[in-house]
Amino acid sequence: MSSLGPLSPSPLVDQAAGHLRAQITEGHWPVGTKIPGETTLARTLGVGRSTVREAVRTLAALGLLQSRQGSGVFVIADHAAEDWPVRLRRAAVADVYEVRMLVEVQAARLAARRRTDEDLAALDAALTARRAAGAGPDDDFVDADIALHRAVLAAAHNPVLTDLFAEFAPALRQALIDLVELTGLRREDPHHGDAAHQALVTAVVAGDAEAAGRAAQAELEKTLARLRAA
């Protein structure tokens, strides 16, 4: 959003808070800025002053704005303070990704060394299904993503790894859903990670163990870094 403008009907307070928050998070009102007064904002947004007042209170509760008596309302942060549930979800996802790096990087190397013709067909089908799921809802995309990684694990032909992944899969699924929600990564790229997964499958098909390990590690590290930066 580059400029403020009139709002459509209800819920006006939520809309007003969202528009004001965008001015902050997108850098139009940097930290330390005194925001326009209630009357100006009400006229710009096409709402009543009481709506603006409630919107400001909402953003103050999030730690973005602060009202200073006699001086006005100022921007004090450009990101809302996370509540504990969100912080815990973020930490849980990061923990899951650390475990994934321990398990899946080595599994990718083994898969490149041990894959059979049946494994190659399964990998190709899983990659195709993941791409098709990119046009669908998050749950379907996550399930297709897990199915591809499960196919890589299966190609490693290590029963312990296969059983470990099966036990790990429910936590992984929830972590991936949380990851999508926390970072919004599919909003800008519905087929998130397609090139990286193609590189992984290509390396396994080629029997290049080191390239497969690098591809798996790079994809996981990139996503983990994005999560920590979000």
C-alpha angles and dihedrals in degrees: 000000000000100000142016121254143165117300129230120237128295147017081047098166092054091046093048092048090049093051093047091046090053090055087057102040094044092053100249089119107034123200109287094032119134105225122223117277126265094261094051094046093046091053093045095048095039095236138111124275091247089060091051090047092054092046090053090050090052092054091044089056088053090053096248101109136034127196113219115196111245093003107065136238120319136193108245101170138016096212127050117245109254119236118232097261090057092046091050092048090051092049092047092052091049090051091051091050092051089055090047090057091052093050109028101045092059091040089056090053092050091046091056090053099042108030118132131205088264090053091051091053091048092050092050091049092047092050091049091049091050091053092049090050089057088081092054139067124301095256092056092046092050091049091050091048092052091047090057092050090046088055090053090050091049090052089058088068094213111135093201092055090046092051092044091053091048090055091044097047099087092053090044092052093052091045091053092049089049090047092055091048096044097047102027087219095155093056090074097029116023089185093050113184097009095137092047093051091047089053090050094050092044091054093049091048090049091050091238103147097182093048090049091052092047092049093050093046095046093051094048095044092049092052093045091051090051091051092051092048095048 
